């Protein structure tokens, strides 16, 4: 009679999973907030709502990293995609006016490589530190046969909190209001199916020099997390609306904050296009309108304020380390006009 099978024989290493949990606990501890009652290791993580809120509303967001992971696999660089993962959800929560409170991740692979997984989670923890939220739990799933060797998938879940009367929903946006654009750190985590196609067409050497660093570093630069500076802005200036420039680019995301009968007019010459986007456009032969509906083109977050508050808001954000441009205006929308144009 053959020997009995074990889970390891089926391709799942329980000991490796346990070792990973032990390895990441110190990084998760650095993200803790006083509201966290129980974090990694339990069946569920426990977190109180901060006592400063009178009428708290929870705001949640979930996202992944997309096909940017394919480049991380090819380059064997796994320490930055975790920052991307946090940024995608934390910035989404932020634009509702919410303070990110806690984060959970889902890491799935065919065969668990403890070193790779630990690098990913270290990046997640770093992202949580930048966003001021606690990494309080997650799931590591080893599923033989589900993923190609050396590959994995990531998903993230962020919960934030905001006072009910301070939710930012764009309802007060009016013609004449100003759009401020906060600079991106690169392509963030969007449009990478097209990025990869351009790299393939150009037969690009990812280790070649690109403005003083390898092209690979520019391509994998993690998504900027805007939480700290924007939360300080919200304490000082009446912000009417915000848009996180993700999938759909500038023309697809700015309208998400606009009330009916308004439109955004974005001035293309109001900020310098970063070299990465110029390179992608040139080597991919990408049309200008396609650039603006796929990529952030150098603007990662858009903030709408009244004209009277624009200068003060920009100065405050710059003092907090952001690069800020006045990129456009709100106008009345007539008939079937597009709700966002780049001119």
Short mmCIF file of the C-alpha atoms (twelve columns), coordinates in Angstrom:
data_MODEL
# 
_entry.id   MODEL 
# 
loop_
_atom_site.group_PDB 
_atom_site.id 
_atom_site.type_symbol 
_atom_site.label_atom_id 
_atom_site.label_alt_id 
_atom_site.label_comp_id 
_atom_site.label_asym_id 
_atom_site.label_seq_id 
_atom_site.Cartn_x 
_atom_site.Cartn_y 
_atom_site.Cartn_z 
_atom_site.pdbx_PDB_model_num 
ATOM 1   C CA . UNK A 1   0.000   0.000  0.000   1 
ATOM 2   C CA . UNK A 2   1.473   3.435  -0.933  1 
ATOM 3   C CA . UNK A 3   2.460   5.897  1.765   1 
ATOM 4   C CA . UNK A 4   -0.227  8.353  2.830   1 
ATOM 5   C CA . UNK A 5   -0.252  11.774 1.188   1 
ATOM 6   C CA . UNK A 6   0.426   15.050 2.993   1 
ATOM 7   C CA . UNK A 7   -0.509  18.621 2.129   1 
ATOM 8   C CA . UNK A 8   3.158   19.173 1.178   1 
ATOM 9   C CA . UNK A 9   2.827   16.339 -1.375  1 
ATOM 10  C CA . UNK A 10  -0.066  18.293 -2.897  1 
ATOM 11  C CA . UNK A 11  2.137   21.377 -3.226  1 
ATOM 12  C CA . UNK A 12  1.157   23.359 -0.132  1 
ATOM 13  C CA . UNK A 13  3.807   24.022 2.524   1 
ATOM 14  C CA . UNK A 14  2.091   24.913 5.799   1 
ATOM 15  C CA . UNK A 15  5.417   25.438 7.563   1 
ATOM 16  C CA . UNK A 16  6.494   28.000 4.947   1 
ATOM 17  C CA . UNK A 17  3.231   29.871 5.435   1 
ATOM 18  C CA . UNK A 18  3.681   29.939 9.194   1 
ATOM 19  C CA . UNK A 19  7.271   31.124 8.782   1 
ATOM 20  C CA . UNK A 20  6.092   33.966 6.524   1 
ATOM 21  C CA . UNK A 21  3.590   35.164 9.126   1 
ATOM 22  C CA . UNK A 22  6.343   35.249 11.740  1 
ATOM 23  C CA . UNK A 23  8.652   37.099 9.349   1 
ATOM 24  C CA . UNK A 24  6.190   39.881 8.530   1 
ATOM 25  C CA . UNK A 25  4.899   40.553 12.041  1 
ATOM 26  C CA . UNK A 26  7.669   43.072 12.878  1 
ATOM 27  C CA . UNK A 27  6.868   45.093 9.734   1 
ATOM 28  C CA . UNK A 28  3.149   45.060 10.493  1 
ATOM 29  C CA . UNK A 29  3.801   46.198 14.063  1 
ATOM 30  C CA . UNK A 30  5.440   49.377 12.771  1 
ATOM 31  C CA . UNK A 31  2.133   50.378 11.157  1 
ATOM 32  C CA . UNK A 32  -0.018  49.982 14.265  1 
ATOM 33  C CA . UNK A 33  -2.396  52.669 15.423  1 
ATOM 34  C CA . UNK A 34  -3.786  52.995 18.973  1 
ATOM 35  C CA . UNK A 35  -7.249  51.942 17.739  1 
ATOM 36  C CA . UNK A 36  -6.041  48.450 16.749  1 
ATOM 37  C CA . UNK A 37  -7.179  45.864 19.290  1 
ATOM 38  C CA . UNK A 38  -6.002  42.705 17.530  1 
ATOM 39  C CA . UNK A 39  -4.073  42.360 14.310  1 
ATOM 40  C CA . UNK A 40  -2.242  39.684 12.342  1 
ATOM 41  C CA . UNK A 41  -2.707  36.100 13.502  1 
ATOM 42  C CA . UNK A 42  -6.362  35.968 14.461  1 
ATOM 43  C CA . UNK A 43  -9.407  34.962 12.445  1 
ATOM 44  C CA . UNK A 44  -10.344 38.611 12.152  1 
ATOM 45  C CA . UNK A 45  -8.610  41.887 12.965  1 
ATOM 46  C CA . UNK A 46  -10.210 44.289 15.437  1 
ATOM 47  C CA . UNK A 47  -10.041 48.065 15.193  1 
ATOM 48  C CA . UNK A 48  -11.962 50.805 17.012  1 
ATOM 49  C CA . UNK A 49  -13.086 53.999 15.338  1 
ATOM 50  C CA . UNK A 50  -10.954 56.913 16.625  1 
ATOM 51  C CA . UNK A 51  -12.670 58.719 19.495  1 
ATOM 52  C CA . UNK A 52  -12.275 62.157 17.875  1 
ATOM 53  C CA . UNK A 53  -15.098 61.447 15.403  1 
ATOM 54  C CA . UNK A 54  -18.595 62.571 16.430  1 
ATOM 55  C CA . UNK A 55  -20.560 61.065 13.531  1 
ATOM 56  C CA . UNK A 56  -18.099 58.748 11.765  1 
ATOM 57  C CA . UNK A 57  -18.710 57.287 8.335   1 
ATOM 58  C CA . UNK A 58  -16.570 54.388 7.132   1 
ATOM 59  C CA . UNK A 59  -15.175 54.641 3.610   1 
ATOM 60  C CA . UNK A 60  -13.796 51.504 1.968   1 
ATOM 61  C CA . UNK A 61  -11.769 50.799 -1.133  1 
ATOM 62  C CA . UNK A 62  -10.252 47.774 -2.844  1 
ATOM 63  C CA . UNK A 63  -7.852  47.392 -5.749  1 
ATOM 64  C CA . UNK A 64  -4.876  45.492 -7.096  1 
ATOM 65  C CA . UNK A 65  -1.637  46.291 -8.892  1 
ATOM 66  C CA . UNK A 66  -2.627  44.978 -12.316 1 
ATOM 67  C CA . UNK A 67  -0.168  43.917 -14.994 1 
ATOM 68  C CA . UNK A 68  2.603   46.020 -13.479 1 
ATOM 69  C CA . UNK A 69  3.202   42.760 -11.615 1 
ATOM 70  C CA . UNK A 70  4.371   41.172 -14.876 1 
ATOM 71  C CA . UNK A 71  7.296   43.581 -14.957 1 
ATOM 72  C CA . UNK A 72  8.059   42.923 -11.294 1 
ATOM 73  C CA . UNK A 73  8.224   39.197 -12.091 1 
ATOM 74  C CA . UNK A 74  10.477  39.725 -15.113 1 
ATOM 75  C CA . UNK A 75  12.834  42.029 -13.206 1 
ATOM 76  C CA . UNK A 76  12.721  40.008 -9.966  1 
ATOM 77  C CA . UNK A 77  11.886  43.212 -8.095  1 
ATOM 78  C CA . UNK A 78  9.208   42.649 -5.467  1 
ATOM 79  C CA . UNK A 79  9.817   45.370 -2.877  1 
ATOM 80  C CA . UNK A 80  7.833   48.191 -4.519  1 
ATOM 81  C CA . UNK A 81  4.557   46.625 -5.682  1 
ATOM 82  C CA . UNK A 82  3.302   46.510 -2.096  1 
ATOM 83  C CA . UNK A 83  3.486   50.320 -1.952  1 
ATOM 84  C CA . UNK A 84  1.472   50.402 -5.186  1 
ATOM 85  C CA . UNK A 85  -1.118  48.123 -3.629  1 
ATOM 86  C CA . UNK A 86  -1.684  50.374 -0.625  1 
ATOM 87  C CA . UNK A 87  -1.621  53.556 -2.694  1 
ATOM 88  C CA . UNK A 88  -4.361  52.436 -5.053  1 
ATOM 89  C CA . UNK A 89  -6.891  51.969 -2.247  1 
ATOM 90  C CA . UNK A 90  -5.650  54.548 0.270   1 
ATOM 91  C CA . UNK A 91  -5.708  57.377 -2.288  1 
ATOM 92  C CA . UNK A 92  -9.212  56.329 -3.356  1 
ATOM 93  C CA . UNK A 93  -10.416 56.512 0.247   1 
ATOM 94  C CA . UNK A 94  -8.647  59.842 0.722   1 
ATOM 95  C CA . UNK A 95  -10.504 61.636 -2.077  1 
ATOM 96  C CA . UNK A 96  -13.770 61.175 -0.160  1 
ATOM 97  C CA . UNK A 97  -12.163 63.202 2.630   1 
ATOM 98  C CA . UNK A 98  -11.440 60.118 4.734   1 
ATOM 99  C CA . UNK A 99  -8.441  59.300 6.888   1 
ATOM 100 C CA . UNK A 100 -7.206  55.757 6.048   1 
ATOM 101 C CA . UNK A 101 -7.592  53.661 9.178   1 
ATOM 102 C CA . UNK A 102 -6.537  50.098 8.375   1 
ATOM 103 C CA . UNK A 103 -5.498  47.871 5.484   1 
ATOM 104 C CA . UNK A 104 -5.666  44.172 4.646   1 
ATOM 105 C CA . UNK A 105 -3.921  42.358 1.808   1 
ATOM 106 C CA . UNK A 106 -4.473  39.179 -0.199  1 
ATOM 107 C CA . UNK A 107 -1.393  37.440 -1.646  1 
ATOM 108 C CA . UNK A 108 -2.024  34.398 -3.841  1 
ATOM 109 C CA . UNK A 109 0.550   32.172 -5.548  1 
ATOM 110 C CA . UNK A 110 1.073   28.683 -6.906  1 
ATOM 111 C CA . UNK A 111 4.076   27.909 -4.728  1 
ATOM 112 C CA . UNK A 112 5.040   30.105 -1.803  1 
ATOM 113 C CA . UNK A 113 8.506   31.644 -1.931  1 
ATOM 114 C CA . UNK A 114 8.975   33.048 1.549   1 
ATOM 115 C CA . UNK A 115 11.619  35.566 0.464   1 
ATOM 116 C CA . UNK A 116 9.516   36.973 -2.384  1 
ATOM 117 C CA . UNK A 117 6.373   37.114 -0.251  1 
ATOM 118 C CA . UNK A 118 8.255   38.825 2.578   1 
ATOM 119 C CA . UNK A 119 9.560   41.492 0.157   1 
ATOM 120 C CA . UNK A 120 6.023   42.112 -1.079  1 
ATOM 121 C CA . UNK A 121 4.609   42.451 2.429   1 
ATOM 122 C CA . UNK A 122 7.473   44.719 3.493   1 
ATOM 123 C CA . UNK A 123 6.390   47.002 0.658   1 
ATOM 124 C CA . UNK A 124 2.795   46.809 1.834   1 
ATOM 125 C CA . UNK A 125 3.891   47.767 5.339   1 
ATOM 126 C CA . UNK A 126 5.909   50.677 3.955   1 
ATOM 127 C CA . UNK A 127 2.847   51.854 2.028   1 
ATOM 128 C CA . UNK A 128 0.767   51.661 5.181   1 
ATOM 129 C CA . UNK A 129 3.326   53.754 7.060   1 
ATOM 130 C CA . UNK A 130 3.150   56.403 4.306   1 
ATOM 131 C CA . UNK A 131 -0.662  56.330 4.394   1 
ATOM 132 C CA . UNK A 132 -0.847  56.382 8.201   1 
ATOM 133 C CA . UNK A 133 -3.001  53.250 8.293   1 
ATOM 134 C CA . UNK A 134 -2.462  50.003 10.162  1 
ATOM 135 C CA . UNK A 135 -1.710  46.729 8.400   1 
ATOM 136 C CA . UNK A 136 -3.949  44.610 10.591  1 
ATOM 137 C CA . UNK A 137 -4.455  41.425 8.607   1 
ATOM 138 C CA . UNK A 138 -4.479  39.635 5.306   1 
ATOM 139 C CA . UNK A 139 -4.442  36.282 3.588   1 
ATOM 140 C CA . UNK A 140 -1.665  34.267 1.994   1 
ATOM 141 C CA . UNK A 141 -3.041  31.602 -0.339  1 
ATOM 142 C CA . UNK A 142 -0.803  28.895 -1.796  1 
ATOM 143 C CA . UNK A 143 -2.741  27.245 -4.625  1 
ATOM 144 C CA . UNK A 144 -0.764  24.762 -6.756  1 
ATOM 145 C CA . UNK A 145 -1.738  24.829 -10.413 1 
ATOM 146 C CA . UNK A 146 -3.501  28.187 -10.265 1 
ATOM 147 C CA . UNK A 147 -0.546  30.430 -11.186 1 
ATOM 148 C CA . UNK A 148 2.540   30.051 -13.408 1 
ATOM 149 C CA . UNK A 149 5.813   29.364 -11.594 1 
ATOM 150 C CA . UNK A 150 7.276   32.522 -10.068 1 
ATOM 151 C CA . UNK A 151 4.063   34.544 -10.332 1 
ATOM 152 C CA . UNK A 152 1.525   35.775 -7.800  1 
ATOM 153 C CA . UNK A 153 -1.433  38.104 -7.538  1 
ATOM 154 C CA . UNK A 154 -2.207  40.873 -5.069  1 
ATOM 155 C CA . UNK A 155 -5.355  42.569 -3.840  1 
ATOM 156 C CA . UNK A 156 -5.754  45.157 -1.123  1 
ATOM 157 C CA . UNK A 157 -8.567  46.481 1.036   1 
ATOM 158 C CA . UNK A 158 -8.502  49.833 2.840   1 
ATOM 159 C CA . UNK A 159 -11.011 51.269 5.313   1 
ATOM 160 C CA . UNK A 160 -10.995 54.925 6.269   1 
ATOM 161 C CA . UNK A 161 -13.177 57.180 8.378   1 
ATOM 162 C CA . UNK A 162 -14.610 60.683 7.890   1 
ATOM 163 C CA . UNK A 163 -17.050 62.932 9.706   1 
ATOM 164 C CA . UNK A 164 -20.411 62.725 7.954   1 
ATOM 165 C CA . UNK A 165 -20.609 66.478 7.455   1 
ATOM 166 C CA . UNK A 166 -17.080 66.560 5.990   1 
ATOM 167 C CA . UNK A 167 -17.525 63.972 3.247   1 
ATOM 168 C CA . UNK A 168 -16.159 65.355 -0.021  1 
ATOM 169 C CA . UNK A 169 -18.487 64.525 -2.869  1 
ATOM 170 C CA . UNK A 170 -18.172 67.425 -5.307  1 
ATOM 171 C CA . UNK A 171 -21.687 68.781 -4.687  1 
ATOM 172 C CA . UNK A 172 -20.375 72.338 -4.072  1 
ATOM 173 C CA . UNK A 173 -18.250 72.545 -7.228  1 
ATOM 174 C CA . UNK A 174 -19.219 75.577 -9.348  1 
ATOM 175 C CA . UNK A 175 -18.055 77.225 -12.583 1 
ATOM 176 C CA . UNK A 176 -14.975 79.328 -11.876 1 
ATOM 177 C CA . UNK A 177 -13.473 76.877 -9.383  1 
ATOM 178 C CA . UNK A 178 -9.823  75.966 -9.831  1 
ATOM 179 C CA . UNK A 179 -8.213  72.567 -10.452 1 
ATOM 180 C CA . UNK A 180 -4.879  71.904 -8.761  1 
ATOM 181 C CA . UNK A 181 -2.824  68.961 -9.974  1 
ATOM 182 C CA . UNK A 182 -0.455  67.096 -7.659  1 
ATOM 183 C CA . UNK A 183 2.473   65.544 -9.481  1 
ATOM 184 C CA . UNK A 184 2.611   61.781 -9.899  1 
ATOM 185 C CA . UNK A 185 5.727   59.696 -9.286  1 
ATOM 186 C CA . UNK A 186 5.378   57.923 -12.635 1 
ATOM 187 C CA . UNK A 187 2.758   55.767 -14.315 1 
ATOM 188 C CA . UNK A 188 1.597   54.645 -10.848 1 
ATOM 189 C CA . UNK A 189 -0.268  51.336 -11.339 1 
ATOM 190 C CA . UNK A 190 -2.382  52.042 -14.389 1 
ATOM 191 C CA . UNK A 191 -2.045  51.476 -18.107 1 
ATOM 192 C CA . UNK A 192 0.611   48.798 -17.754 1 
ATOM 193 C CA . UNK A 193 -0.847  46.537 -20.413 1 
ATOM 194 C CA . UNK A 194 -0.117  49.385 -22.834 1 
ATOM 195 C CA . UNK A 195 3.245   50.130 -21.176 1 
ATOM 196 C CA . UNK A 196 4.296   46.516 -21.678 1 
ATOM 197 C CA . UNK A 197 3.156   46.644 -25.319 1 
ATOM 198 C CA . UNK A 198 5.275   49.754 -25.906 1 
ATOM 199 C CA . UNK A 199 8.292   48.114 -24.268 1 
ATOM 200 C CA . UNK A 200 7.819   45.103 -26.523 1 
ATOM 201 C CA . UNK A 201 7.479   47.211 -29.675 1 
ATOM 202 C CA . UNK A 202 10.513  49.326 -28.776 1 
ATOM 203 C CA . UNK A 203 12.553  46.233 -27.813 1 
ATOM 204 C CA . UNK A 204 13.621  48.346 -24.876 1 
ATOM 205 C CA . UNK A 205 16.615  47.490 -22.712 1 
ATOM 206 C CA . UNK A 206 15.188  47.947 -19.221 1 
ATOM 207 C CA . UNK A 207 18.682  48.310 -17.782 1 
ATOM 208 C CA . UNK A 208 19.623  51.169 -20.118 1 
ATOM 209 C CA . UNK A 209 20.099  54.664 -18.736 1 
ATOM 210 C CA . UNK A 210 16.930  56.735 -18.560 1 
ATOM 211 C CA . UNK A 211 17.565  60.261 -17.282 1 
ATOM 212 C CA . UNK A 212 20.161  59.106 -14.777 1 
ATOM 213 C CA . UNK A 213 18.691  55.785 -13.679 1 
ATOM 214 C CA . UNK A 214 17.752  52.469 -15.285 1 
ATOM 215 C CA . UNK A 215 14.580  52.493 -17.372 1 
ATOM 216 C CA . UNK A 216 13.356  49.637 -15.161 1 
ATOM 217 C CA . UNK A 217 13.461  51.907 -12.101 1 
ATOM 218 C CA . UNK A 218 11.363  54.546 -13.858 1 
ATOM 219 C CA . UNK A 219 8.848   51.935 -15.001 1 
ATOM 220 C CA . UNK A 220 8.516   50.332 -11.542 1 
ATOM 221 C CA . UNK A 221 8.542   53.569 -9.507  1 
ATOM 222 C CA . UNK A 222 5.808   53.029 -6.905  1 
ATOM 223 C CA . UNK A 223 2.613   55.038 -6.780  1 
ATOM 224 C CA . UNK A 224 2.751   58.241 -4.770  1 
ATOM 225 C CA . UNK A 225 0.664   58.241 -1.596  1 
ATOM 226 C CA . UNK A 226 -0.926  61.658 -1.008  1 
ATOM 227 C CA . UNK A 227 -2.537  61.032 2.383   1 
ATOM 228 C CA . UNK A 228 -0.433  63.124 4.777   1 
ATOM 229 C CA . UNK A 229 -0.348  66.407 2.832   1 
ATOM 230 C CA . UNK A 230 -3.977  66.194 1.726   1 
ATOM 231 C CA . UNK A 231 -5.278  65.525 5.241   1 
ATOM 232 C CA . UNK A 232 -3.443  68.660 6.381   1 
ATOM 233 C CA . UNK A 233 -4.966  70.569 3.473   1 
ATOM 234 C CA . UNK A 234 -8.459  69.455 4.501   1 
ATOM 235 C CA . UNK A 235 -7.921  70.927 7.964   1 
ATOM 236 C CA . UNK A 236 -7.030  74.350 6.554   1 
ATOM 237 C CA . UNK A 237 -8.875  74.916 3.260   1 
ATOM 238 C CA . UNK A 238 -12.425 74.124 2.049   1 
ATOM 239 C CA . UNK A 239 -11.805 71.449 -0.582  1 
ATOM 240 C CA . UNK A 240 -14.757 70.939 -2.920  1 
ATOM 241 C CA . UNK A 241 -13.727 67.792 -4.764  1 
ATOM 242 C CA . UNK A 242 -10.836 65.442 -5.456  1 
ATOM 243 C CA . UNK A 243 -10.037 62.864 -8.103  1 
ATOM 244 C CA . UNK A 244 -7.443  60.099 -7.932  1 
ATOM 245 C CA . UNK A 245 -6.059  59.668 -11.457 1 
ATOM 246 C CA . UNK A 246 -6.085  55.909 -11.948 1 
ATOM 247 C CA . UNK A 247 -7.422  53.680 -14.755 1 
ATOM 248 C CA . UNK A 248 -9.154  55.971 -17.223 1 
ATOM 249 C CA . UNK A 249 -6.516  58.669 -16.956 1 
ATOM 250 C CA . UNK A 250 -7.240  62.354 -16.510 1 
ATOM 251 C CA . UNK A 251 -10.282 62.531 -18.775 1 
ATOM 252 C CA . UNK A 252 -11.886 59.464 -17.205 1 
ATOM 253 C CA . UNK A 253 -11.356 60.303 -13.533 1 
ATOM 254 C CA . UNK A 254 -11.762 64.068 -13.140 1 
ATOM 255 C CA . UNK A 255 -15.477 63.900 -14.143 1 
ATOM 256 C CA . UNK A 256 -16.130 61.450 -11.287 1 
ATOM 257 C CA . UNK A 257 -16.045 64.372 -8.825  1 
ATOM 258 C CA . UNK A 258 -18.161 66.778 -10.892 1 
ATOM 259 C CA . UNK A 259 -21.845 67.625 -10.355 1 
ATOM 260 C CA . UNK A 260 -24.165 67.726 -13.351 1 
ATOM 261 C CA . UNK A 261 -24.064 70.770 -15.606 1 
ATOM 262 C CA . UNK A 262 -20.332 71.338 -14.983 1 
ATOM 263 C CA . UNK A 263 -17.238 70.304 -16.875 1 
ATOM 264 C CA . UNK A 264 -13.495 70.423 -16.335 1 
ATOM 265 C CA . UNK A 265 -11.205 72.241 -18.753 1 
ATOM 266 C CA . UNK A 266 -7.629  71.056 -18.249 1 
ATOM 267 C CA . UNK A 267 -4.744  73.048 -19.746 1 
ATOM 268 C CA . UNK A 268 -2.162  70.638 -21.159 1 
ATOM 269 C CA . UNK A 269 0.644   73.216 -21.068 1 
ATOM 270 C CA . UNK A 270 0.149   74.007 -17.364 1 
ATOM 271 C CA . UNK A 271 2.537   71.278 -16.214 1 
ATOM 272 C CA . UNK A 272 5.625   69.645 -17.738 1 
ATOM 273 C CA . UNK A 273 5.056   66.146 -19.094 1 
ATOM 274 C CA . UNK A 274 7.519   63.812 -17.339 1 
ATOM 275 C CA . UNK A 275 10.066  62.048 -19.580 1 
ATOM 276 C CA . UNK A 276 8.483   58.607 -19.061 1 
ATOM 277 C CA . UNK A 277 5.222   59.677 -20.696 1 
ATOM 278 C CA . UNK A 278 7.010   61.423 -23.546 1 
ATOM 279 C CA . UNK A 279 8.973   58.196 -24.128 1 
ATOM 280 C CA . UNK A 280 5.827   56.052 -24.084 1 
ATOM 281 C CA . UNK A 281 4.046   58.370 -26.517 1 
ATOM 282 C CA . UNK A 282 6.990   58.463 -28.910 1 
ATOM 283 C CA . UNK A 283 7.850   54.758 -28.909 1 
ATOM 284 C CA . UNK A 284 4.236   53.623 -28.919 1 
ATOM 285 C CA . UNK A 285 2.961   56.154 -31.436 1 
ATOM 286 C CA . UNK A 286 0.141   56.835 -28.962 1 
ATOM 287 C CA . UNK A 287 -2.386  59.510 -29.873 1 
ATOM 288 C CA . UNK A 288 -2.621  62.507 -27.553 1 
ATOM 289 C CA . UNK A 289 -6.236  61.874 -26.496 1 
ATOM 290 C CA . UNK A 290 -5.346  58.231 -25.803 1 
ATOM 291 C CA . UNK A 291 -2.513  59.360 -23.513 1 
ATOM 292 C CA . UNK A 292 -4.941  61.395 -21.415 1 
ATOM 293 C CA . UNK A 293 -7.520  58.628 -21.136 1 
ATOM 294 C CA . UNK A 294 -5.016  55.890 -20.210 1 
ATOM 295 C CA . UNK A 295 -2.234  57.539 -18.189 1 
ATOM 296 C CA . UNK A 296 -1.983  60.178 -15.486 1 
ATOM 297 C CA . UNK A 297 0.564   62.011 -17.701 1 
ATOM 298 C CA . UNK A 298 2.274   63.427 -14.614 1 
ATOM 299 C CA . UNK A 299 -0.758  64.351 -12.466 1 
ATOM 300 C CA . UNK A 300 -1.657  61.779 -9.832  1 
ATOM 301 C CA . UNK A 301 -4.330  63.649 -7.862  1 
ATOM 302 C CA . UNK A 302 -6.585  66.578 -8.753  1 
ATOM 303 C CA . UNK A 303 -7.994  68.907 -6.098  1 
ATOM 304 C CA . UNK A 304 -10.836 71.344 -6.769  1 
ATOM 305 C CA . UNK A 305 -11.054 74.538 -4.686  1 
ATOM 306 C CA . UNK A 306 -12.590 77.971 -5.120  1 
ATOM 307 C CA . UNK A 307 -10.474 80.516 -6.980  1 
ATOM 308 C CA . UNK A 308 -10.116 82.478 -3.736  1 
ATOM 309 C CA . UNK A 309 -8.545  79.471 -1.985  1 
ATOM 310 C CA . UNK A 310 -6.338  78.202 -4.822  1 
ATOM 311 C CA . UNK A 311 -3.125  80.014 -3.938  1 
ATOM 312 C CA . UNK A 312 -3.345  79.152 -0.253  1 
ATOM 313 C CA . UNK A 313 -4.080  75.508 -1.015  1 
ATOM 314 C CA . UNK A 314 -1.152  75.223 -3.431  1 
ATOM 315 C CA . UNK A 315 1.234   76.843 -0.961  1 
ATOM 316 C CA . UNK A 316 0.162   74.519 1.835   1 
ATOM 317 C CA . UNK A 317 0.595   71.418 -0.332  1 
ATOM 318 C CA . UNK A 318 4.014   72.582 -1.497  1 
ATOM 319 C CA . UNK A 319 5.051   73.166 2.102   1 
ATOM 320 C CA . UNK A 320 4.146   69.504 2.741   1 
ATOM 321 C CA . UNK A 321 6.402   68.311 -0.063  1 
ATOM 322 C CA . UNK A 322 4.010   68.092 -3.011  1 
ATOM 323 C CA . UNK A 323 4.705   69.463 -6.471  1 
ATOM 324 C CA . UNK A 324 1.552   71.372 -7.420  1 
ATOM 325 C CA . UNK A 325 0.303   72.973 -10.635 1 
ATOM 326 C CA . UNK A 326 -2.820  74.995 -11.377 1 
ATOM 327 C CA . UNK A 327 -4.047  72.862 -14.257 1 
ATOM 328 C CA . UNK A 328 -7.509  74.109 -15.130 1 
ATOM 329 C CA . UNK A 329 -10.929 75.470 -14.340 1 
ATOM 330 C CA . UNK A 330 -14.516 74.370 -13.918 1 
ATOM 331 C CA . UNK A 331 -16.982 75.663 -16.517 1 
ATOM 332 C CA . UNK A 332 -20.714 75.319 -17.055 1 
ATOM 333 C CA . UNK A 333 -21.495 72.340 -19.257 1 
ATOM 334 C CA . UNK A 334 -23.858 73.000 -22.129 1 
ATOM 335 C CA . UNK A 335 -25.832 70.288 -23.855 1 
ATOM 336 C CA . UNK A 336 -23.757 67.287 -24.930 1 
ATOM 337 C CA . UNK A 337 -20.343 68.831 -24.324 1 
ATOM 338 C CA . UNK A 338 -17.733 66.409 -22.921 1 
ATOM 339 C CA . UNK A 339 -17.433 66.573 -19.139 1 
ATOM 340 C CA . UNK A 340 -13.644 66.872 -19.272 1 
ATOM 341 C CA . UNK A 341 -11.443 68.272 -22.034 1 
ATOM 342 C CA . UNK A 342 -7.689  68.725 -22.256 1 
ATOM 343 C CA . UNK A 343 -6.810  71.726 -24.398 1 
# 
